[in-house]
Structures are given as C-alpha cells and as structure tokens.
Amino acid sequence: MRFLLYNIRYCTGIGPRFHLPVPYAGYLKRSTGILDEIIGFLEQVRPDIIGLVEVDNGSFRTRRLCQAEQIAHRLGHYHVVESKYGAGSVAGKVPLLNRQGNAVLSRFPIVEHRFHYFEQGVKRLVIEVRLAALTVFLVHLSLTYRNRQYQLERLYRLIHGVERPVIVAGDFNVLWGDRELDLFLGATGLINANREGQPSHPSRSPKRQLDFILHSPEIKVTDFQIPHVLYSDHAPLICDFESPSLQAS
C-alpha cells in the first residue's frame, strides 16, 4: 500500500515568479496550471492514500473549484476536505483564508471521518479518516513552538484510544528540529517512516525535515522516498507499507 503526503502550497508554485511583482504575490494568482502538473505526478506514482496540506477548496485562485475534489475526480479517489482554521476563528471569516484547508484522499472507501480543532494556534484542523483497517490523522501544526507543543499534547489524546493501525501525517513545522517530536513519539509509540531523517523543505535544496509520516508499530514500511519534485516549496513524501490487518482486509 502506498501513502503520499504533500504540502502543495495551494498549487501556487515556487521560484521568482511567485514573488513578482511583490514578495508572496503568488498566493494571489491563478493556480490551475500547477494543479494539472501535480495531478500528472500523482497519476504516475499511483498512491492509495494521499494527505494533502495547503489545499484551496474554492477561492478565486481556482475559479471557485475545490482542488481536492478535482484531484480525487481525476484519480478516482474518495476524499474529505475542510478549512484548517475553523468556522469560529478570525481567519475562518476572511475571504481566501476561509478556503484554505487540508484534505485526505483514498482509493478505498472512507468508512467515517471527523474534523477536530486544536484550541491553540491559527492552523487548528485535524482530519481523522477511518478506512476499513486503518485510521489516518492529517495535521498542519503551528509555526509557534509553544502552540505546537499544546497541539501535540491534544493530538496524543486523539490517537491514544485508537485500537487499530494508525498513520499520523502532515506538516509538523518543527522549526527547532525533529527532536521536538521526541516526547510525542515516546508517548504514542509511533515510528517515523523517514528513518534517515531526509529533509523535505525547501524543495529546491531541502535542508529541514518539516513533513512527517508517523505510523504505529504493526505497520511495516517497505520503502520510503522523497522525490525531487518542484511544484511546491515542500517536496512530497512517499511511503510504501504493509500490515497484517491490512492484508487480512
């Protein structure tokens, strides 16, 4: 089975054009061209489950079309998508920002899904997706160290009672280094699929490990790679894995 994690930066691209005519102007430009290229890449690698961070679910950038829905349609996947800020937050009431979210796509039917929200930070969404024999949690953690620690504590409580194989993935924004996750990994027993600590950001010349695919011990990783793909400022993570419960299903 193949899991792919990708922070796609709303398909706004990278490079000099992103910062013209002013820095970060790319966030205000149309994104359909990059979306088509990302879909082409996904069609080549054929993931079974996809975690997408920074998805536009229907702003003027996409002509009001949801990027996750378009990708799912092209791949023949089921999907869930939601704003990462929450309806009650200030950011959730701002045009454009309220269309910025995260999404989980799956070749397998989604049995159940829930949207949780952290109490701290601006980016608060946790997507929980239950498949027949696997539960996936997708996150995009805060840029602030203190808020990240509160969020990790809440994330621990969310996954603590799940009695089945679990994957916890996302952009963890561990700007102080991956040791930020030591206590979380120790408490949960989760394992980092990226055994060698390969960096994924920035994609042109990766130096930091910000994106993670964490898994429960019963899941066996058979291959892990970070392709040199330049559609976003993050590189995608690809994890091939197997589990006795998954094979039984």
Helices and strands as residue ranges (DSSP letters): E 2-7, G 9-11, G 16-19, G 25-28, H 32-45, E 49-56, G 60-62, H 67-75, E 78-83, G 91-93, G 97-99, E 100-106, E 112-117, E 125-130, E 135-140, H 145-160, E 166-171, G 178-181, H 182-188, E 191-192, E 211-215, E 220-225, E 237-242, H 244-248
